[in-house]
Structures are given as structure tokens and as C-alpha cells.
Amino acid sequence: MNLETKWLEDFVTLASTRSFSASARQRHVTQPAFSRRIRALEQSVGVTLVDRSTTPVDLTSEGQLFLVTARNLVEQLNECLGHLRGLSMANEALDIVAAHSLALSFYPPWISRLQKGLGELPTRLVAMNVGEAIHVLREGKCDLMLAYYDPFATMQLDAEIFPSFSIGKVNMVPVTVPDESGQPRYSLHGEDSIPYLTYTQGAFLGRSVRMLLKNDPLRLQLRTVYETAMAEGLKGMVLQGVGVAWIPDFCIREELNSGRLVRAGEDKWDIPLEIRLYRCSLVHKPGVEKLWRQMMKLPRDFLQA
């Protein structure tokens, strides 16, 4: 018998949601991929575990019996891994993944502030896109995730699986370089088409900008001339005078103060976002548990950058 741990976790999730689509979302895979993994589990076990003829789906009698074993195996394995990690990594750094812009501009002052309240806190930071970060967090390949949160964006994380702390607020601001008179070279109030520097389709910040522009005539004036997943990449192109982009304000504070960049539109075009620190409740590690308890004791305003 050749069983993969992720198949057992998939099965436990399906038993809870009784929906292939909902389970696939929780497991951060496509529904066809999730269905193939359940089929692979059934083939490995040698019996049908799921009754697919009902809506919502139900477990067969064999599935009900196997669920007890699967749940126990998953819980015991997580507990054992947590214990082993606690023994071997008691003084090891916490692994944190973060969106690129947060890793470059937000994380250094925030972690410095946090350590003033908690003491020395060894960490390792890796920058990656949000979709990949969620996957490695869910699989226990990192301990914490720093990410933007937009209540109006389409992608939301299950709060029970991914509990979080709000640790900062940020505005996405449309900016451009100034002209010779100090006015925006490209203005959102202009009647002509506007060269637009945008985030790639899968980038989280791009979702928020698209939500802002979804029903606004302005989107018809924006002429895309450059795309990237990274805010810092857009910032570099804006500084070259190529066009307009929405960039987190903490990434461009110095440039706005010095006048190298100016706003391309008034406050109504700003996009307010939160910055959150996430963990995965399905993965247990003593260092993360301890940090979470310590952070819960800190004043809320102390956590905010």
C-alpha cells in the first residue's frame, strides 16, 4: 500500500466539507486535481470511500470507518512532527514568507519593533508571491506568512485554518513622475489615454486595483504598457517616467517626500489595505505557538507598524 499524507488530509477535509469544490479551495488546489487525489487514495486503499451520487457528497460505510483511522493518523503525525521540530529547532529561526514589497520595505522596521516588545526573535525571510506562500504555509514548509489583506478581493483565507494578526495598514496610491512645473506628467483626470503600469494577472495587489477600476470609466483610458508581479518593479518603471502605477505608500514614501514622484489623482483613487501575519492552525510548532501567545498579550497598537 502506497499512501501519501496529503491524500489523508484531503480525505479528512472532504469529510468535513462534503464538497469537492469547497475542499479543493481549502487545500489550495484545483477541483480536478483534488478529485484525482481522492481517487488515488481510494485506489490505494482498494475500496470506494466517497459516495458521489449524493449532493452534498457522503462517505460510504467503508469511508466512515476509514475516516477514524485517517483522522487519527493525520493528528498523530502532526503532533509527532511538532514535537520533533520543537526538540531539534528550539533555538532555530522561524521561517517567514512574505510578498516581495513587504519583504523589502515593511518587514525590517516591523520586526525590529516587534523584538522590542518580545526580545530577540531569530527569523529567516523568503519573498514569494501570495499563491505560492499560502501553499508552503499550508504544507508546513514555513512558519508564518506576511501578506496584504483586502476585504473586497476575491481571494480570502479561511480564518479557522489561517488565523492572523492585523499588523499594519497601507494605501495603494496612483503615482507618476512630475513634469517641469511639478504637476503629474500623467494625470487620472486627463482626457487622453494614460500609459498604465500594472500588476500581472495573478498578483494579489493587481486584484485590488482591478476591483477599484471594475466599474469606473477610467479603466477605458488606461493603456497597459508594462506588467510585473512586483510593486518594486512598477516603482522602478514609474521613476523612469513610463506611466502611472498603483504602489503601496510605504514603498514610495521617500520619493513622494522628495518630489521625485507625485500623486496622479486625489485620495478617492487610493486603495486601503491591511497587512496581516498568518499562521496555519493545521501545523503545530512550539516556536510558533509561543510567539502567537506572546503576541496576543501585546497591546493592539504595539502590533501595528
C-alpha positions in Angstrom: 0.0 0.0 0.0 1.4 3.4 -1.0 -0.4 6.2 0.8 0.5 9.9 0.7 -0.1 12.0 3.7 -1.7 14.8 1.6 -4.3 12.3 0.4 -5.3 11.6 4.0 -5.5 15.3 4.7 -7.6 15.7 1.6 -10.0 13.0 2.7 -10.4 14.4 6.2 -11.1 17.8 4.6 -13.7 16.3 2.3 -15.4 14.5 5.2 -15.8 17.9 6.9 -17.0 20.0 3.9 -18.8 17.2 2.0 -18.0 19.2 -1.1 -15.2 18.6 -3.7 -15.1 22.3 -4.7 -15.0 23.6 -1.1 -12.4 21.1 -0.2 -10.2 22.0 -3.2 -10.3 25.7 -2.1 -9.3 24.8 1.4 -6.5 22.6 0.1 -5.4 25.3 -2.4 -5.6 23.0 -5.5 -7.9 22.9 -8.4 -11.0 20.7 -8.1 -9.9 18.3 -10.8 -6.5 17.8 -9.0 -8.3 17.3 -5.7 -10.7 14.7 -7.2 -7.7 12.8 -8.7 -6.0 12.7 -5.3 -9.2 11.3 -3.7 -9.4 8.7 -6.5 -5.7 7.8 -5.9 -6.5 7.3 -2.2 -9.4 5.0 -3.0 -7.3 3.0 -5.4 -4.5 2.7 -2.9 -6.9 1.6 -0.1 -8.8 -0.7 -2.5 -12.4 0.4 -1.7 -14.7 3.3 -2.6 -14.6 5.8 0.2 -16.9 8.5 -1.2 -20.5 8.3 -2.4 -20.5 10.7 -5.3 -24.2 10.1 -6.2 -25.5 12.4 -3.5 -25.4 16.2 -3.1 -23.7 17.1 -0.8 -21.4 14.1 -1.2 -21.3 11.5 1.6 -19.0 8.8 2.8 -19.6 5.2 2.2 -19.7 2.8 5.1 -16.1 1.9 4.3 -15.3 5.7 4.2 -16.8 6.3 7.6 -14.7 3.5 9.0 -11.6 4.7 7.3 -12.2 8.3 8.4 -11.4 7.4 12.0 -8.1 6.0 11.0 -7.2 8.8 8.6 -8.1 11.5 11.2 -6.0 9.8 13.9 -3.0 9.3 11.5 -3.1 13.0 10.5 -3.4 14.2 14.0 -0.7 11.9 15.4 1.7 12.7 12.5 1.3 16.5 13.1 1.7 16.1 16.8 4.8 14.0 16.3 6.4 16.4 13.8 5.6 19.3 16.0 7.3 17.6 18.9 10.4 16.6 16.8 10.6 20.2 15.4 10.4 21.5 18.9 13.3 19.3 20.1 15.5 20.0 17.1 14.6 23.6 16.4 14.1 25.1 19.8 16.5 27.8 19.1 16.2 27.8 15.3 14.9 30.8 13.4 11.2 31.0 12.4 10.7 30.7 8.6 8.6 33.6 7.3 7.4 34.1 3.7 6.2 37.5 2.5 5.1 39.3 -0.5 8.1 40.9 -2.2 7.2 44.5 -1.4 6.6 43.6 2.3 9.9 41.8 2.5 11.8 44.8 1.1 10.1 47.8 2.7 7.8 46.7 5.5 9.4 43.8 7.3 12.7 45.3 8.6 11.1 48.1 10.7 8.2 45.9 11.8 10.3 43.0 13.0 12.6 45.5 14.8 9.6 47.0 16.6 8.2 43.5 17.5 11.6 42.5 19.0 11.5 45.5 21.3 8.4 44.0 22.9 9.3 40.3 22.8 13.0 40.2 22.8 15.4 38.6 20.3 13.5 36.7 17.6 15.6 34.8 15.1 13.9 34.7 11.7 14.5 33.7 8.1 12.6 35.6 5.4 11.8 34.5 1.9 10.0 36.6 -0.6 7.4 34.9 -2.9 4.0 35.5 -4.5 1.0 35.1 -2.3 -0.4 31.9 -4.0 2.9 30.1 -3.5 3.2 31.4 0.0 -0.2 30.0 1.0 0.8 26.6 -0.3 4.1 26.4 1.6 2.4 27.7 4.8 -0.4 25.1 4.4 2.2 22.3 3.8 4.2 23.3 6.9 7.2 24.3 4.8 7.2 27.7 6.5 6.0 29.0 9.9 4.4 32.4 9.2 3.3 34.5 6.2 3.2 38.2 5.8 0.6 39.2 3.2 -1.8 42.0 2.2 -5.5 41.7 3.1 -8.3 43.3 1.0 -11.8 42.5 2.2 -13.1 43.2 -1.3 -10.7 41.0 -3.1 -12.0 37.7 -4.4 -9.3 35.5 -2.7 -10.0 35.1 1.1 -8.4 32.7 3.5 -10.4 30.5 5.9 -9.9 32.2 9.3 -10.0 28.9 11.2 -7.3 27.3 9.1 -5.2 30.5 8.7 -5.6 32.7 11.9 -4.0 36.1 11.6 -3.0 39.3 13.3 -3.5 42.7 11.7 -0.1 44.3 11.9 -0.3 47.3 9.7 -2.3 49.5 7.3 -1.3 50.7 3.9 -2.7 52.7 1.0 -2.2 51.8 -2.6 -1.5 55.2 -4.3 -1.5 56.1 -8.0 1.8 57.9 -8.8 3.8 59.2 -11.7 6.8 61.5 -12.2 6.3 65.2 -12.2 6.6 67.4 -15.2 8.8 70.5 -15.3 6.2 72.5 -13.4 5.9 69.9 -10.7 2.5 68.7 -11.9 1.8 65.0 -12.7 3.2 64.0 -16.1 0.3 61.6 -16.4 -3.0 62.5 -14.6 -6.0 60.4 -13.9 -8.0 63.4 -14.8 -6.6 63.7 -18.3 -8.8 63.1 -21.4 -6.2 61.3 -23.3 -5.2 57.6 -22.9 -2.9 57.1 -19.9 0.2 54.8 -20.1 -0.5 52.2 -17.4 1.9 50.1 -15.4 0.1 47.2 -13.9 0.4 44.0 -11.9 0.3 40.7 -13.7 -3.0 38.7 -13.5 -2.1 36.5 -10.6 -0.6 39.2 -8.4 -2.7 39.9 -5.2 -2.2 43.7 -5.5 -3.5 43.6 -9.0 -6.8 42.2 -7.8 -7.3 45.2 -5.6 -6.6 47.6 -8.4 -8.9 45.8 -10.8 -11.7 45.9 -8.2 -11.3 49.7 -7.9 -11.4 50.2 -11.6 -14.0 47.5 -12.4 -17.0 49.8 -12.9 -15.2 53.1 -13.5 -14.8 54.7 -16.9 -11.2 55.5 -16.1 -10.3 51.9 -17.0 -11.1 52.6 -20.6 -8.4 55.4 -20.6 -5.6 53.2 -19.2 -3.3 51.8 -21.9 -1.2 49.0 -20.5 2.4 49.4 -21.4 4.1 47.2 -18.7 3.2 44.4 -16.4 5.0 42.8 -13.4 4.1 40.9 -10.3 6.2 43.1 -8.0 5.5 46.6 -6.7 9.2 47.5 -6.7 9.3 46.6 -10.4 6.5 49.1 -11.1 8.1 51.7 -8.9 11.3 51.5 -11.0 9.4 51.9 -14.2 7.4 54.8 -12.8 10.6 56.6 -11.8 11.7 56.2 -15.5 8.7 58.3 -16.5 7.0 55.4 -18.3 3.5 55.8 -16.9 1.1 55.6 -13.9 1.0 52.8 -11.3 -0.7 52.0 -8.0 2.1 51.3 -5.4 1.9 50.8 -1.6 2.7 54.1 0.1 5.4 52.7 2.3 7.4 51.7 -0.8 7.4 55.3 -2.2 7.5 57.5 1.0 10.9 58.9 0.3 10.2 59.5 -3.4 6.9 61.4 -2.6 8.6 63.5 0.1 11.5 64.4 -2.2 9.2 65.2 -5.1 10.7 62.5 -7.4 7.1 61.1 -7.6 3.8 62.8 -7.3 0.2 61.6 -7.0 -1.6 61.0 -10.3 -5.0 61.5 -8.7 -6.7 62.6 -5.5 -7.5 60.5 -2.4 -10.5 58.8 -3.9 -8.2 56.7 -6.0 -6.4 55.3 -3.0 -6.9 51.7 -2.1 -6.8 51.0 1.7 -5.3 47.6 2.6 -4.3 45.7 5.8 -1.1 43.8 6.3 -1.6 40.6 8.2 0.7 38.0 9.8 -0.7 34.5 9.2 0.0 31.0 10.6 -1.6 27.7 9.8 -3.6 26.0 12.6 -3.1 22.6 11.0 0.6 22.8 11.6 1.9 22.7 15.2 5.3 24.0 16.1 6.2 25.1 19.7 8.1 28.2 18.5 5.1 29.5 16.5 2.7 28.6 19.4 4.9 30.5 21.8 5.2 33.6 19.5 1.4 33.6 19.0 0.7 33.5 22.7 3.2 36.4 23.3 1.7 38.5 20.5 -1.8 38.0 22.0 -0.6 39.7 25.2 0.8 42.7 23.4 -1.3 45.9 23.1 -3.0 46.0 19.7 -1.4 49.4 18.8 2.0 47.9 19.5 1.5 45.2 16.8 0.6 47.9 14.3 3.5 49.2 12.3 
